[in-house]
Amino acid sequence: MTSSIRRAAPADAAVLAELGATTFIETFGHLYTPEDLHTFLDESHTEAAYAKVLAADSPYALWLAERDGFAIGYAQAGPCGLPHADVRPEDGEIKRLYLRAGTQNGGVGRALMDAAMAWLLAAGPRTLWLSVWSENFGAQRFYARYGFEFVSEYEFIVGAQRDREFMYRRPAQT
């Protein structure tokens, strides 16, 4: 099986909507009531939501991982929107990094992360941010290998539920 990573295009919005919803449900679906999950997916993982992020004037970029022509993961990066007092307008953020169940630990996540970070750092060093669910210890270890360190936490809202989300920062490296 051959995996590839490519920059997502507007024509990929429907594929990303399905992939985004599926990977979110696989990873976190057990945490929420059906109503809360449905509300969140209707806000964040629709074809229209991805089309907006993929628009030519969008400050975001997405990468799609495919294996034998089938979408297995994606990453999204752009300006930092995390609620932390130290965030600066020039800071970047890894917004999302998801892989389908059964495709993790094969190097695809690393390839997606590398692509997103290279894009964020193309104009030179800058501080990078990301957030991760407080109980996703595997992801926290993964991000630590890239130099991200815990700085704070906030509430991530899914429907009526509020989750404990950790913010990580990687200082600009010259």
N, C-alpha and C positions, 0 to 999 in steps of 0.2 A: 504494500500500500504506500502510495506516494502522497506526502503532504506538501502543501505550498501556502505561502502567505502573500497576499496582494492587497493593495490599497482598495478599499471599497469605493464604489461609484454610485451615483443616484439610482441606477437600475437595480442595485442590491437591496433597496429598502425593504421589500417584502421578505427576502431571505433573512435579513437581519432582524426583522420583527419576529419572525418565527423562531429564529435562533436565540434571540434575546429572551423571549418569553419562556422557551423551553429550558434554557440553561438556568434562568432565575428560579423556575419551578423545581427543577432537579436539585438545585443547591439549597434553596430556602423555602420552598413551598410548604414544607411540614410545619413551619413556624407560624403560619397565618390562617385565619378563618378564610373560607372561600370568598366571602364578601370583600375582606381586606385585600386579598391577593388579586381578585378581579379588578378592584378599583385601581390598584397600583399598576397592573399590567395595561389597563386601559389608558393610563396617563403616560406611561414610560416606554412601553414596548409595542407600539402600533406602527404600522407602515408609515403613517403621517409623521410620527415622531422621528423616525429614522430618516425620512425624506428631508425633514427640516435640518437635521444635523449634517446630511450629505450635500446640501445645497451649495452652489458655487461660492456664495458669499458667507458661508459658515466658517467660524474660527476653529472648528473641530475637524478631526480626521479619524477615520476608522480603518482598521485592517481586518481582513477576512481570512481565516484559515480554512483550507479545504483539503479533504482527503479523497482522492479519486472522484473529484467533481462534487463532493457533498460537503456542505458547510459544517464545520465541527467546532469553530470558536471564533472569537473576535475580540478586538481591543478598541477602545475609544480614548482619545486624548484631546486636550484643548486648554483654554485658559482655566485657571483655578477658580472654582466657585465655592470652596469650602468655607464654613463659618468660623474662621480663626482670625484673630486680630493681626497676626503677622503676615497674612497673605497680601502680596503686592500685585498690582495689575500685570506685571511682566511674568509672574509665576505661572508655571504649567501644572497640569494635573492629569494623571492617569485616571480617567473617569470610570472605565469598565474594562475588565479582563475576564472573560468567561470561556470555558470549554465544555463541550457535551460530556456527560458521564461516560466513563470508559475510554476517554481520549486523553486524560491527564497523565502526567509523569512520563511523557514521551518526547519532550522538548518543544512541543508546539506552543505552550504557554510562554516559554522563554523566548521563542522566536517572535511572538506577538509583542511581548514586553520590549524586546530589543528594537523592534520596528517603531513602536510608539515613542520610546525614549529618544531614539535617533531623530525622529521628526521634531520632538519637543526641544531638543538641544541643537538643532541644525543652525540656528542663528547665534549660537554661543552658549556659554554656561548660564544657567538660571536655576533657581530653586524649584524643585518639583514636589508635588503633593499627591496624596491618594488617601482614600478611606477604605476601611475594611471592617466587616462585622466583628465585634469583640470576641466572638467564639470561633472565628475561622482561623485556627492556629496554623494550619498549613499555609494559607495565604500570607499570614503575618511572617512566617519563616521565609517564604519565597521573596517577599518584598525586602526583608532585612538583608538578604544576599545582594540586593541592588543598592544598599546603603541607606535605605529608608529607616527612620527611627520614629518611635511613638512620640507625639507631642501633646495630644489632647483627645477629648472625645466629645461627641454630640449625639443628638437623637435623630435617627434616620426614620422617616415616617413611611409606613406602609399601611394605607387605609387609615384605620383608627389606632393602629398599633405603633408604638415608638420603640425602636431598637437602639441598643447601645452600640454605637459605631465609633471606631478608633480612627483618628487622623494621624497620618505618618508624613514626615517631611524628609527630603534629601536636599541638603544645602547645595548651592551652586558650587561646582567643582572646576577649578581652573587647571 
